[in-house]
Amino acid sequence: MSEELQSNFDEFEKTEIIRRKLLPWWIKTFCWIFMILAVCGLGTLIGSAFSTNVQLSLYGFETNTAYSGIGIFLIAVMTLKGYAGYSLWFEKANAISIAKIDAIVGVIICLGSMFVLPYITENGHFSLRLELLLLIPYFIKINKIENEWNSAESL
């Protein structure tokens, strides 16, 4: 009888962490940073109801108002990054696709802030976005582990 009870609870046991072992330490660290960033970004939407002055900045774009075009855009990007971090950390099947989208969107936004933003703002200063130094290796690493990640799904 104890075997029957034990076998009923076997399906509730946590599966072994396999996919997370494919991630290097720096991606694991950024997974947590981005999950926290997403919570803070979404929290600013709630906090903006009580305060009108909010500082948001990401990839060279910045605003003092959460309920503006740039503010909503930045919070959406923060949420995407948080979802990518969550998906990678909790080994979701779609994590690699989300991470690739996150990296590509990040590179496009960085390039836009480097080459387009100086022409449409009043200061017109070119700024080199150092985030590219992490976004490109991030995309390359995610691309390299894609096959192993997907094959770990059947385990």
N, C-alpha and C positions, 0 to 999 in steps of 0.2 A: 504494500500500500504506500509506503514512503517513496518507492520508485515512481509511482504514478504522480504523486504530488511534485516530486522533483522534476519529472519530465514536463509537467504543465508549466513550470516556472522557467524552464530552459529558454523558451522563446522570448522571455523578457530580459534576458541577460544582455548586457551591452556588447556589441560586436567589437572586435579588436580594431584598434586604430591602425590602419594600413596606409591610407592615402596621405595623411598628414606627415608621415615619415618621408615622403617625397619632397616636401617643401624645405628649403634652406632656412636657417634661423632668422635671417633678415626678413623673409617674407612672412614668417610666423609672427614676428614682432609687429610688422606693419598691418597684419590682419587685425590685431588687437587695437592698434592705434586708429585704424579706419573704422572699426566697429564703434569705438568711443567717439570718434569724430562725427559719425552719422547720428548717434544719439544726441550729441551736443547741437548739431545742425538742426535736427528736428525740434530740439528743445528751444532753439531760438525762435521758431515760429510761435510757440506757445508764449515764450517770454516777451515777444514783441507786442503782444496784446497789452502788456503792463508797462513796457518801456519802449520809447520810440527810437532810442539810439542803440544800435547793435552793430558791432564790428564784425564783418565777415570778409575773409580774404582767402583765396585759394588760386594757385597757378597764375598769379599776377593780376587777377581780377579782385576788386574790393568794393565794398559798399557799406554804408551806415544804416541801411534800411533793409530789413528782412523781406518786407512786402513790396519789393520792386522787381523789375525784370532780372537784374543781375543777382539780387538776393535769392529769388526763387531758383534761378539757374545754379547758383553756388550750393544751395541746400540740396538740390537734385543731384549734383555731382558728388557731394558728400555722402548722400544716401546710396548712390551707386557704388561708391568705394566701400562703404560699410557693408553693403550686400555682398560685394565680391569677397571681402574679408570674412564675413560670416559663412559664405558658401565654401570657401577654402578651408576654414578652421573646422567646420562641422562636416567636411568631406561630402558635400552634395554632388550629385551626378553632373549637374550643369555648372559646377564651379569653374572649370577651365574656360568655358565659353564666356561666362560672366567676367572672369579675370582678364581675358583677352579684350573684351569690349571696354573694360575699365582702363586698361593700358592704352588702347588706341584712342579713346576719348581723351585721356590725360595728355597724350602726345599732341593731339590736334589742338586742345585748349592751350597748351604751353606754346606751341608754334603760333597760334593766333594772338596770344598775349605778347609774344616777342615781335611779330612782324606786322600785325594789323592794329593792335591797340595803340602803338605810338603815333599812328596817323590819324586816329579818331579822337584822341584826348588832347587837352590843351598843352600839356608839358612836352609831349613828343619825344620822350627819352626812350632809347632802346634799352631793354633789360634782358640779360641772359638768364634763362630759367634753368636753375640747377636741378630741378625735379626731373629733367630729361635724363640725367645721369643715373637715376634709379628706375624710371619708367621703361627705358629700352632694355636693360638687363632683366627687369621683371617680365616683360613680354617674351624675351628669349627663353628664360627659364621655364615659364609657364608652357611655352610651345614645346620645349624639350621633354617635359614630364607628361604631356597630354596622353600619349599612348599607354604609358604605365598607369596613369590615373584611371583611364577608361577600362583597362584590363583588370584593375583591382576591383572593379564594380561586380564582377562575377564571383568574387571570393566570398 
